[in-house]
Amino acid sequence: MPETGGSSETPGGAAPTFLHDARSLQRKLVEEYYRDLEANERPRRPVAYMLVGGNLAEILRSFGFEVVFPEIVALNCAIKHQSLDNILHAESLGYGLDVCGYVKNDLGLQDLGGKTSFGRIPRPDVLVCSFSGCYVYVKWWEALAESYGAPLFMFDVPYMREEVPRKEDIDYLVGQLWELVHFLEQRTGQAFDMDLLKRVLIESRRAEDGWVEFLRAGRLRPSPIEAYFESIFYMFPINVLRGTPEAADFYDVVNTEIRARVRDQTYPLPEEKFRLLVEGVPPYTNYRAFWDFFRKWGAVSVVATYPKVGGLFDRGFRHDPARPFESIAEYSLGAYVNQSWPLRRKIIADYVKEYQADAALIHGIKSCRSFTAGQGDLRDWLIHDQGVPTLYIESDHEDPRYFAPAQIKNRMDAFFESLEQRRAVAIAGGRTPA
């Protein structure tokens, strides 16, 4: 699955409006993160590998671990056009064409020595698999455990079947969290400090408040943010650095500039013609071209599901230092791809209304079953049950061999032409266009 991250790359063509200070700060945080990982030698801090969705970073931070997210390493490789060599190497080791691109990038990269253009990725001391929404995670982390010889802790997260978490699910997860604490105590020789965990959670909550303020700016008309493409840049702190003061402070900078953008009427595009909901992981290998296909038509994504893979904070969840383990359990259950399809449909329908979206675009990922399975039915449901014009296209998040720019451009052009025609007919008939 995707998982979200940060990058220094911007789309081609006419430069979109970016938050100047926040963009510079984001680059600095990314560069410092990878530099510190590579320089982590004397004294060496222990390193834990973890997945983004429903992760347990706060507990690991309370034990002094550096946390590495292989999904985000893979994301950065793809957006810097460095993923294909890793994928081809993994395929030469026997991994099939239909295996997740994140997995193949990561396993290929580590077999080639872990060196990227943005730093060398350190070996893990422990592997923590938060099985939240994707069974591929389990096999991926088992392969890493075999390759590195590192101890593996498996955190089994039930799917969300109802909007309110079940007590038995919370109890089940809290019991596992205490097992994780004992596991880390044995590995580090360090006693668990509940007060330190609560302090980390305070910073997490502060960052979550700031991240949600940014996301909800998409409700304004016109939207001062690009909720799909621009959010990709600002996901890094909430996903990788959550629990640190740096992450919380970052969103203070972002939101100060968003307010200035509204005041000065500086928007992502000169004219907002179409407000979109976007579902799915971006094609990172062709990030610039894909964004340009939107911008050509004055289409702005005002809300997107992908930025929620690290947590549905905009749906009301916050880590709670007064209920540390219970709130961490609730967070793990609430990862976007850990929701049942009825719940995901409700989330999307609510977003369409709340953000006044004119249409939806679904980007399916060839090698990501957890995010993509069910998206064809979602398209039909949005069109026929919700009356929302919806386009489904497919490529891949990591493998550039599956991005067909001419085909994707033609389908998007036809879709936006149909939206223009729909609007013209509505106006001619004296109706308010959808």
Secondary structure as GFF3:
##gff-version 3
##sequence-region A 1 434
A	DSSP	alpha_helix	20	38	.	.	.	ID=ss1
A	DSSP	beta_strand	47	50	.	.	.	ID=ss2
A	DSSP	alpha_helix	57	62	.	.	.	ID=ss3
A	DSSP	beta_strand	66	68	.	.	.	ID=ss4
A	DSSP	alpha_helix	70	79	.	.	.	ID=ss5
A	DSSP	alpha_helix	83	92	.	.	.	ID=ss6
A	DSSP	alpha_helix	101	111	.	.	.	ID=ss7
A	DSSP	beta_strand	115	116	.	.	.	ID=ss8
A	DSSP	beta_strand	119	120	.	.	.	ID=ss9
A	DSSP	beta_strand	126	131	.	.	.	ID=ss10
A	DSSP	alpha_helix	136	148	.	.	.	ID=ss11
A	DSSP	beta_strand	152	156	.	.	.	ID=ss12
A	DSSP	alpha_helix	167	188	.	.	.	ID=ss13
A	DSSP	alpha_helix	194	216	.	.	.	ID=ss14
A	DSSP	three_ten_helix	217	219	.	.	.	ID=ss15
A	DSSP	alpha_helix	229	234	.	.	.	ID=ss16
A	DSSP	alpha_helix	236	240	.	.	.	ID=ss17
A	DSSP	alpha_helix	245	264	.	.	.	ID=ss18
A	DSSP	beta_strand	274	279	.	.	.	ID=ss19
A	DSSP	three_ten_helix	284	286	.	.	.	ID=ss20
A	DSSP	alpha_helix	287	295	.	.	.	ID=ss21
A	DSSP	beta_strand	299	304	.	.	.	ID=ss22
A	DSSP	three_ten_helix	306	308	.	.	.	ID=ss23
A	DSSP	three_ten_helix	313	315	.	.	.	ID=ss24
A	DSSP	alpha_helix	324	333	.	.	.	ID=ss25
A	DSSP	three_ten_helix	336	338	.	.	.	ID=ss26
A	DSSP	alpha_helix	341	354	.	.	.	ID=ss27
A	DSSP	beta_strand	359	365	.	.	.	ID=ss28
A	DSSP	alpha_helix	369	372	.	.	.	ID=ss29
A	DSSP	alpha_helix	375	384	.	.	.	ID=ss30
A	DSSP	beta_strand	390	395	.	.	.	ID=ss31
A	DSSP	three_ten_helix	400	402	.	.	.	ID=ss32
A	DSSP	alpha_helix	405	428	.	.	.	ID=ss33
###
